[in-house]
Amino acid sequence: MKNLKILIVFLILSLFIPASTNAHVTVKPAEVGIGAFQTFTVSVPVEKEIPTVSVRLVIPEGVAHVTPTVKQGWSIEKITDGEGDSLKTTEIIWSGGQIPQGQRDEFSFSAQVPSSDTVLIWKAYQTYSDGAIVAWEKENEGDDHSEDDENTGPASKTTVFDDLQTENEVPVKDQSPLPLWISLLALGLSGYLFITRRTQ
């Protein structure tokens, strides 16, 4: 019986170990209102026994006005396409610094998201000091980072949703209580008049 309990505990813990040891490069927040100017944070963990020396983020279609935040100890390069009004940022590359083994760091930038509902797919490429590149670019659900395919993993996603309609809707609990008080007052007055007439 004791061995059975140990086995059950081991199986339960094994379900959580991959989630905790298999950290991904992620872009937050996971949800943004349509057309919003937003500051995004790129979280980069180090999974190998050597430091990360470069991070390249591909900017999804429709994201505009991309402005990276200064990152001490790192050089920042913006890759652009087009010119004039059609000029757009396609990639951001952070290089020249290091994220040590067993640690993580964050990079940030501001941008405007599309003005319609969509899902932004953030593809990131993490370069280690030995030249190995881990591509966080898989879009399908269930495509995860594994020992058999240690140089690929899932892309991060941000859902752009229509929050304007939600803001314009007034929940019942937020409506003015005035109509309720008027109804109660009228009911009380009617009861008072009825009793007064009966006693006359």
N, C-alpha and C positions, 0 to 999 in steps of 0.2 A: 504493500500500500504506500509506503514511504517512497519507494522508487518511482511509483506512478505519479505521485505529487511532484517529484523533482523533474520528471519528464515533461509534465504539463507546464511547469514554470519555465523550463528551458524552451519549449515550443513557443510560448507566449513572448518571451524575450527575443527570440529569433525573428519574430515579426517586426520588431521595432529597430533592431540593429541596422538593417540596410538603410532605413530612413535617416538614422542619425549619422552613419558613417559615409553615406553617399550624398554629400552636399552638392548642390548645383549652383552654377552662376545664375542669379536671378535679378530681374528688374522689377522694382516696386514703384508705385502701387500696382495692385492687380486690377483695380477698377478706376476709371476716370470718366467724368461727364463729357459729353460731346463738345468739341471746340475749345476745351479748357487749356489754359497755359498751366503746365504742371512741372514740378521738379521731380525728376526720376532718380532713383538710387540703384546703382549696379553693385550687387554684393558678390564678391569673388573669394571663395574659400580655396585653400591649397590642400590637395589630396595626395600629392606625391611627396617623396622625401627630399625634394629639392624646391627652391623658391620659384614663384611665378614672376616673370619679368616683363610681360606685356599682355594687354587685354584689348581685343578689337571687337567693337559692337557694331552690327549692321542696323541702320535706322530703317524701320518699316516704311513702306509707301504711304504717303499722306501725312506724315509727321513733318511739321514745319518749324522754322525759327529755332533751330537747335543751337544751344549755347552751353558748352561744357563749363563746369566749375573748376577754378584753379585747384590743382592738386599738388601740394608741396612734395618735391622729390621726384615728380613725374613730368615727362614731356607729353603734351597733348597735340594730336594732329587731327584736323577735320578734313575728310575726303568729301569733295563736292562734285556735283554734276550740273551742267547747264550754265547759263549766265543771265544776268539781269533779273527780271521778275521770275524767270523759270529756274533760277539757281536754287539747288537744294542740297542738303547734307545727306550723304549716303552712308558714311561710316565715321566713328570716332575711334581713335587709337591712343591708348595710354601706354607709354613705354619709358624706359630709363630708370625705373624704380624696382623695388623688390617686395614681394610678400613672402615672408619666411614660411618654412614648413610648419604645418599644424596651426597656422593662423589665417586670418581673413582680413580683407580690407574693402572699403567702399569707395566708389567713384560716382559722381553725380553730374547731371546736366538738366537744363530746362528746355522745354519744347512745347509746341501747340499740337494737340491731337486732332484728328479729323472731325468734321462737323456732322458726321452721321455714324450710326451704330456700326461697329466693326470689332475685330479682334486683332490686336497688334502682336506680331510674332517677332520676338527679340532674339536674333541669332548672335551668339557670342563665341569668340575664339580665344582661348587661354593658352599663352605660350610659356613654357617652363625654361629654366636655364640651360637644359641640355638640347633645346631646340624642339622638343616634342610639343605638339599643339593638340589640345583637347577642344573638339568642336561641339559646342552646345547648340545644336541646330535641328534636332529631330522634332517634327511638328505633331506627329500622331500620338494619341493617348496610349500609354503603356510602353512607349519607346523610352527605356530608361538606361541609365549608366550601369554597365556590368563589367565583371572581371574579364569576360571574353571579348569585350569591345570597349576597353578602358579609355579610348581616345574619342569617344562620341557620347553624347547625352542629350536630354530633352531641352528644347528652347523654352525660354520664359515667355509668358503671355500676359497681356493687359487688355481687359475688356473695356471698350469705349461704349457707353450707354447713354440713352436720352434721359438725363436727369431733370430737364426743364419741365416736362409734363408732371413729374412727381412733385416738383416744388410748387407748381400751380394748384395742385389738388390739396384741398384743406381737409384734413382728417376730422372726423366727428368730434374727437376729444379736444381738438383745438378751436372749435367753433365757439362763438360768444354764448355765454349762459343766459343772456338777457331774455330771449324768447321763453326759456324755461321758467325764469322768475316771474315773467308777466303772466304765464299760464297758471302758476301756483297762486299768484296774487288774485287773479280773477276767480279761481276756484274757491279760495278762502273768502273773498268778498261775497260770492254767491251763497256760500254756506251761512255766512253771518246774516245776510238779508233774510234767508229762509227761516232761520231760527228766530230772528227778531219778529217777523210776521206771525209766526206760530204762537209767540208769547203775548202778542197784543190782544 
